[in-house]
Amino acid sequence: MRLVIPPECQIGAHTFKIRWSRKILDIQDARGGGEYRQDLIIRLMPDRPITATFQTLIHEAIHLSDIVHLGSESKLAEIEVQTVSSGLAQFLLSLGIEPDFSQIKEEVSNV
């Protein structure tokens, strides 16, 4: 079953943009990132395998959900987020979900 990933998602009362962001993530040496304080955005590194990108999206959503619902600093340890995102991605993919990132746009940045 194809799942089209929209360019925005809701976490708590907030709407987050989902964007490809090679420049910023290269600087951060990261595969993904989420920002809550200034921009409400989930950044993904383009040109990675779809399954890895899907896991990264879930990973960042867990971090942001943790921050939005429990306060300004993440309460979950990185290993906990990694374990849950990996397991959840595997579970969803095993159900036949095929993520489609065709609606995601490149982030316009001043970097």
Short mmCIF file of the C-alpha atoms (twelve columns), coordinates in Angstrom:
data_MODEL
# 
_entry.id   MODEL 
# 
loop_
_atom_site.group_PDB 
_atom_site.id 
_atom_site.type_symbol 
_atom_site.label_atom_id 
_atom_site.label_alt_id 
_atom_site.label_comp_id 
_atom_site.label_asym_id 
_atom_site.label_seq_id 
_atom_site.Cartn_x 
_atom_site.Cartn_y 
_atom_site.Cartn_z 
_atom_site.pdbx_PDB_model_num 
ATOM 1   C CA . MET A 1   0.000  0.000  0.000  1 
ATOM 2   C CA . ARG A 2   1.495  3.309  -1.079 1 
ATOM 3   C CA . LEU A 3   1.630  6.007  1.595  1 
ATOM 4   C CA . VAL A 4   2.166  9.490  0.173  1 
ATOM 5   C CA . ILE A 5   4.095  11.537 2.725  1 
ATOM 6   C CA . PRO A 6   2.593  15.037 2.722  1 
ATOM 7   C CA . PRO A 7   4.732  18.208 2.903  1 
ATOM 8   C CA . GLU A 8   3.320  18.954 6.370  1 
ATOM 9   C CA . CYS A 9   2.354  16.967 9.442  1 
ATOM 10  C CA . GLN A 10  0.734  17.677 12.786 1 
ATOM 11  C CA . ILE A 11  2.457  17.042 16.116 1 
ATOM 12  C CA . GLY A 12  0.392  18.227 19.036 1 
ATOM 13  C CA . ALA A 13  -1.214 21.542 18.075 1 
ATOM 14  C CA . HIS A 14  1.653  22.388 15.719 1 
ATOM 15  C CA . THR A 15  2.002  21.959 11.964 1 
ATOM 16  C CA . PHE A 16  5.524  20.972 10.916 1 
ATOM 17  C CA . LYS A 17  6.889  21.297 7.391  1 
ATOM 18  C CA . ILE A 18  8.694  18.244 6.016  1 
ATOM 19  C CA . ARG A 19  11.532 19.238 3.678  1 
ATOM 20  C CA . TRP A 20  14.613 17.888 1.914  1 
ATOM 21  C CA . SER A 21  17.541 19.808 3.374  1 
ATOM 22  C CA . ARG A 22  20.946 18.715 2.086  1 
ATOM 23  C CA . LYS A 23  22.824 21.961 2.920  1 
ATOM 24  C CA . ILE A 24  21.761 22.214 6.549  1 
ATOM 25  C CA . LEU A 25  22.093 18.497 7.260  1 
ATOM 26  C CA . ASP A 26  25.527 18.364 5.609  1 
ATOM 27  C CA . ILE A 27  26.652 21.131 7.975  1 
ATOM 28  C CA . GLN A 28  25.206 19.216 10.931 1 
ATOM 29  C CA . ASP A 29  26.592 15.893 9.609  1 
ATOM 30  C CA . ALA A 30  23.105 14.406 10.055 1 
ATOM 31  C CA . ARG A 31  20.634 12.298 8.082  1 
ATOM 32  C CA . GLY A 32  17.658 14.158 9.513  1 
ATOM 33  C CA . GLY A 33  16.682 16.761 12.039 1 
ATOM 34  C CA . GLY A 34  13.749 18.448 13.643 1 
ATOM 35  C CA . GLU A 35  13.341 21.989 14.865 1 
ATOM 36  C CA . TYR A 36  10.730 23.235 17.293 1 
ATOM 37  C CA . ARG A 37  12.053 26.468 18.767 1 
ATOM 38  C CA . GLN A 38  12.264 28.699 15.672 1 
ATOM 39  C CA . ASP A 39  11.054 26.850 12.594 1 
ATOM 40  C CA . LEU A 40  8.562  24.038 12.863 1 
ATOM 41  C CA . ILE A 41  10.295 21.677 10.462 1 
ATOM 42  C CA . ILE A 42  11.446 18.112 9.928  1 
ATOM 43  C CA . ARG A 43  14.506 17.968 7.679  1 
ATOM 44  C CA . LEU A 44  15.409 14.899 5.631  1 
ATOM 45  C CA . MET A 45  18.563 14.159 3.671  1 
ATOM 46  C CA . PRO A 46  17.739 13.538 0.011  1 
ATOM 47  C CA . ASP A 47  19.113 10.668 -2.098 1 
ATOM 48  C CA . ARG A 48  19.017 8.031  0.627  1 
ATOM 49  C CA . PRO A 49  17.156 4.727  0.409  1 
ATOM 50  C CA . ILE A 50  13.400 5.159  0.881  1 
ATOM 51  C CA . THR A 51  13.361 2.778  3.844  1 
ATOM 52  C CA . ALA A 52  16.149 4.717  5.594  1 
ATOM 53  C CA . THR A 53  14.373 8.013  4.921  1 
ATOM 54  C CA . PHE A 54  11.124 6.582  6.293  1 
ATOM 55  C CA . GLN A 55  12.897 5.477  9.475  1 
ATOM 56  C CA . THR A 56  14.490 8.931  9.799  1 
ATOM 57  C CA . LEU A 57  11.099 10.620 9.430  1 
ATOM 58  C CA . ILE A 58  9.681  8.434  12.207 1 
ATOM 59  C CA . HIS A 59  12.804 9.081  14.322 1 
ATOM 60  C CA . GLU A 60  12.448 12.861 14.038 1 
ATOM 61  C CA . ALA A 61  8.688  12.697 14.679 1 
ATOM 62  C CA . ILE A 62  9.355  10.805 17.930 1 
ATOM 63  C CA . HIS A 63  11.915 13.414 19.053 1 
ATOM 64  C CA . LEU A 64  9.537  16.280 18.253 1 
ATOM 65  C CA . SER A 65  6.575  14.547 19.874 1 
ATOM 66  C CA . ASP A 66  8.669  14.045 23.001 1 
ATOM 67  C CA . ILE A 67  9.573  17.755 23.082 1 
ATOM 68  C CA . VAL A 68  6.090  19.058 22.185 1 
ATOM 69  C CA . HIS A 69  4.333  16.906 24.765 1 
ATOM 70  C CA . LEU A 70  6.885  16.802 27.595 1 
ATOM 71  C CA . GLY A 71  8.746  20.110 27.486 1 
ATOM 72  C CA . SER A 72  11.507 21.992 25.730 1 
ATOM 73  C CA . GLU A 73  14.154 19.273 26.090 1 
ATOM 74  C CA . SER A 74  13.850 15.687 24.915 1 
ATOM 75  C CA . LYS A 75  13.247 13.259 27.765 1 
ATOM 76  C CA . LEU A 76  13.913 10.129 25.709 1 
ATOM 77  C CA . ALA A 77  17.483 8.956  25.273 1 
ATOM 78  C CA . GLU A 78  18.798 8.791  21.699 1 
ATOM 79  C CA . ILE A 79  19.087 4.985  21.895 1 
ATOM 80  C CA . GLU A 80  15.411 4.774  22.897 1 
ATOM 81  C CA . VAL A 81  14.340 6.938  19.945 1 
ATOM 82  C CA . GLN A 82  16.570 4.931  17.593 1 
ATOM 83  C CA . THR A 83  15.217 1.608  18.823 1 
ATOM 84  C CA . VAL A 84  11.555 2.636  18.624 1 
ATOM 85  C CA . SER A 85  11.908 4.313  15.211 1 
ATOM 86  C CA . SER A 86  13.742 1.299  13.779 1 
ATOM 87  C CA . GLY A 87  11.172 -1.138 15.123 1 
ATOM 88  C CA . LEU A 88  8.195  0.959  14.031 1 
ATOM 89  C CA . ALA A 89  9.618  1.478  10.532 1 
ATOM 90  C CA . GLN A 90  10.225 -2.271 10.179 1 
ATOM 91  C CA . PHE A 91  6.706  -3.030 11.409 1 
ATOM 92  C CA . LEU A 92  5.044  -0.572 8.998  1 
ATOM 93  C CA . LEU A 93  7.167  -1.706 6.035  1 
ATOM 94  C CA . SER A 94  6.360  -5.359 6.820  1 
ATOM 95  C CA . LEU A 95  2.657  -4.485 6.517  1 
ATOM 96  C CA . GLY A 96  3.323  -3.517 2.921  1 
ATOM 97  C CA . ILE A 97  3.437  0.242  3.413  1 
ATOM 98  C CA . GLU A 98  5.487  1.849  0.656  1 
ATOM 99  C CA . PRO A 99  6.415  5.438  1.569  1 
ATOM 100 C CA . ASP A 100 6.250  7.924  -1.297 1 
ATOM 101 C CA . PHE A 101 8.226  11.124 -0.706 1 
ATOM 102 C CA . SER A 102 7.316  12.716 -4.046 1 
ATOM 103 C CA . GLN A 103 5.403  15.571 -2.380 1 
ATOM 104 C CA . ILE A 104 8.366  16.719 -0.278 1 
ATOM 105 C CA . LYS A 105 10.052 19.930 -1.460 1 
ATOM 106 C CA . GLU A 106 13.598 21.214 -1.026 1 
ATOM 107 C CA . GLU A 107 13.988 23.613 1.887  1 
ATOM 108 C CA . VAL A 108 14.786 27.154 0.868  1 
ATOM 109 C CA . SER A 109 17.643 28.154 3.180  1 
ATOM 110 C CA . ASN A 110 20.052 31.018 3.550  1 
ATOM 111 C CA . VAL A 111 22.970 28.755 4.478  1 
# 
